[in-house]
Amino acid sequence: MSILRSLPAAVFVILALSAPARAADPISRTPFLGAIVLDAGSGEVLFEDHADVPGYPASIVKLMDLLLVFDELDAGRLHLSDTVTVSREAERMGGSQVYLAKDEAFPVEDLLYALMIQSANDAAVAIAEHIAGSKDAFTTRMNEKAVALGLTGTTFHSVHGLPPGKGQLPDVSTARDLARLGIEACKRPDVFAYTSTKERGFRNDTFIMRSHNGLLRTLDGCDGLKTGYFRLAGFSVVATAERDGTRLVAAVIGCKEKKVRDAEAARLMNEAFARLRRPAPAE
């Protein structure tokens, strides 16, 4: 038996992700690669299982896009009504999109809805270029923000989370880091307008966007946050829900099946809420 084949799965994933300039390797597991549930108020860990194993966040990286947009809004350098003009590079983005065309112009707010509901990669590029001048400059800001937040297992290589092309590296994060990123998003109440919307029209309602987050329809109290998927990454989600004044954030990453991802996230959240409601035993 080779040394690599004898390694535990988590160690193999770490080695695979640390290989320089290497194409992405498949990392999904059953039921998941890693998971964690946090109390959003206190940061207390209510459940964790391989929460520090690195995986590919895919479109969950757009949560960092959202945080940086809100940083700009808070600083007064950006306004929701500001107009964003679409570049050729944004137009050419594949994957999930709202089919932006070069020289079209949209308010920041419209593109934020596209970013979070449709998980639009073209909207992610348009926003990044508008704020930082280029995708690379915006990615640098994403990594600086990750360092500032103490997300030590996270490195961004894109603004959208698509699988890496030839000579590129995948975005990397962990369940723990993504849940902490989710908590940071939850500190901005205005984000829920974007993360909780199930359906919305775009381009004068000629295109109907529908959220990829099925938990918005099935998990009690759920109002976000973001899903992610590409084939080698598996299915991942950062979910949040509030019940009786308590908000929890869960991250479940690297599932082989979408239905398993959603079921595991819902189960872990429901069990955590149930434990919190359980009265303390009498002395």
Beta strands, then each sheet from edge to edge (+ up, - down):
strand 1: 34-39
strand 2: 45-49
strand 3: 83-85
strand 4: 105-107
strand 5: 199-202
strand 6: 207-210
strand 7: 222-230
strand 8: 234-243
strand 9: 246-255
sheet 1: 2+ 1- 9+ 8- 7+
sheet 2: 3+ 4-
sheet 3: 5+ 6-
end
